[in-house]
């Protein structure tokens, strides 16, 4: 059990130099960790989420306030949710949501599950659904970024989540993983030829990022029930741009509040 506290810039820089998953930390993430570590003491204190390790690469963050809803985060290939968990949690409603972060250090788009926890994406969806049931959450939202984007939609539909969200999602590229022994299923859970999406699924992408636009179009072609939302940003990592603008909390409210539909105009306005 661990607790977050506000750290000095020196501590943040040291952490950025040796990320917990043993993966190389991209320069942009390192810069943002240091930048947000330099917040003035006049700002509100950081919400004190506790971290409980469920299994290697499976961590539950909770403020211990009996949150009724669970956000399940599928990370990028670097093991982040477009930013460090401590940054993401600063803008999460801790009374309403706990956060379960899943990482796949094998970089197999979660098709092989998570080593030591689940043997496949289907198994992972079953285990997370069972965890949510045992802890008594009323709702589940799956949320994935980049490599974790489309697995979040796949798993959200497999576990009948209340909402599934992809941010800058990327399609799986199987040949490299198959060469290492990954067994790939015959059908993709995203394809309407197998099963139309039943969980409300949202695909957010940066309109100024060519790869984001292309992958969003490909998903729309095979899963037309997914709801695309273009965000006016040039960067693949638009959540960090929202963090820069102190608008990430507004984005979380749009995506995680099940009482309303995410509104493209409101999301665009958050970018300024």
C-alpha positions, -999 to 999 in steps of 0.1 A, spaced: 0 0 0 15 34 -10 4 70 -8 11 99 -31 26 131 -18 38 162 -35 74 157 -45 103 180 -52 115 185 -88 147 165 -79 126 135 -68 104 137 -99 134 139 -122 150 109 -105 118 89 -109 116 98 -146 151 85 -151 141 50 -139 104 42 -146 88 13 -127 82 -9 -156 118 -10 -167 109 6 -200 127 35 -217 109 67 -208 102 90 -238 117 124 -236 83 142 -238 69 123 -208 101 130 -188 98 167 -196 61 168 -185 68 150 -153 94 176 -143 72 205 -155 42 194 -134 65 186 -105 73 223 -103 38 235 -93 37 263 -68 29 257 -32 -2 280 -36 -20 253 -56 -44 229 -39 -27 198 -24 -26 166 -44 -55 142 -37 -41 113 -17 -48 81 -37 -35 49 -24 -20 23 -47 -26 -14 -41 -7 -39 -64 -32 -65 -75 -6 -83 -96 26 -73 -115 15 -45 -139 -20 -44 -123 -25 -15 -98 -56 -2 -81 -56 35 -71 -83 46 -46 -87 75 -22 -106 52 2 -138 72 -1 -161 44 -13 -161 55 -49 -190 37 -68 -173 37 -102 -142 21 -116 -121 35 -145 -100 7 -160 -69 22 -178 -51 3 -206 -17 20 -209 6 28 -238 35 6 -248 56 26 -223 33 18 -194 17 52 -190 -18 65 -195 -4 92 -218 11 106 -185 22 93 -152 -6 79 -129 0 106 -103 -7 133 -130 -37 116 -143 -52 111 -108 -48 148 -99 -78 155 -122 -99 124 -114 -130 128 -92 -117 107 -63 -151 105 -46 -167 91 -77 -140 70 -92 -113 45 -84 -87 38 -111 -73 4 -121 -42 7 -143 -32 -22 -166 2 -24 -184 15 -48 -210 53 -46 -210 54 -73 -237 38 -47 -260 13 -72 -275 -17 -48 -273 -30 -69 -244 -38 -98 -269 -17 -120 -247 -33 -106 -215 -9 -96 -188 19 -120 -179 13 -135 -145 -23 -123 -143 -43 -132 -174 -35 -154 -204 -55 -135 -230 -75 -104 -235 -107 -123 -229 -93 -137 -197 -82 -102 -187 -117 -89 -193 -132 -117 -171 -107 -111 -143 -112 -73 -142 -150 -78 -144 -148 -102 -114 -126 -78 -95 -151 -50 -101 -180 -72 -90 -163 -83 -58 -155 -47 -48 -190 -37 -54 -186 -10 -81 -218 1 -97 -203 10 -131 -171 3 -152 -156 25 -178 -126 12 -198 -102 39 -210 -71 32 -231 -45 54 -247 -24 47 -279 -15 10 -278 -41 5 -251 -69 24 -269 -85 -3 -290 -79 -30 -263 -100 -8 -240 -128 -9 -265 -124 -47 -271 -123 -54 -233 -151 -30 -226 -174 -49 -249 -162 -83 -237 -170 -74 -201 -202 -54 -209 -188 -22 -194 -209 9 -192 -186 28 -215 -154 21 -235 -131 49 -245 -101 50 -268 -77 80 -269 -54 79 -300 -60 42 -304 -37 21 -326 -45 -12 -343 -26 -42 -333 4 -52 -355 6 -89 -350 36 -103 -369 63 -94 -344 42 -108 -315 33 -139 -334 70 -145 -341 75 -145 -303 48 -171 -298 16 -151 -293 -15 -170 -304 -39 -146 -322 -77 -152 -322 -94 -157 -355 -118 -129 -350 -114 -93 -337 -139 -83 -310 -141 -49 -328 -154 -63 -360 -191 -62 -368 -188 -95 -387 -183 -111 -353 -206 -90 -330 -218 -54 -332 -205 -32 -304 -230 -32 -276 -210 -11 -250 -212 26 -260 -177 31 -275 -160 64 -281 -129 69 -302 -111 102 -296 -83 113 -319 -62 144 -327 -74 159 -359 -39 173 -366 -22 139 -362 -22 119 -395 -18 85 -379 -46 92 -354 -70 102 -382 -60 71 -403 -66 46 -375 -99 63 -365 -111 59 -401 -101 22 -401 -120 15 -369 -151 33 -383 -149 11 -414 -151 -22 -394 -171 -9 -363 -194 18 -375 -212 18 -341 -182 34 -325 -186 71 -320 -157 92 -333 -148 125 -317 -120 146 -333 -101 168 -309 -85 200 -324 -49 193 -316 -17 185 -336 -3 161 -310 -10 124 -307 -9 129 -269 -37 155 -266 -44 147 -229 -11 162 -219 -20 193 -239 -52 195 -219 -31 191 -187 -10 221 -199 -42 241 -202 -55 230 -167 -85 214 -186 -79 177 -180 -105 176 -152 -131 189 -176 -122 162 -201 -125 135 -174 -159 148 -165 -170 146 -202 -157 110 -205 -164 94 -171 -198 110 -162 -223 84 -173 -252 107 -167 -244 126 -200 -230 119 -234 -195 133 -242 -201 164 -263 -176 171 -291 -182 209 -289 -174 210 -252 -143 189 -256 -131 211 -284 -137 242 -262 -114 227 -236 -85 229 -260 -90 267 -260 
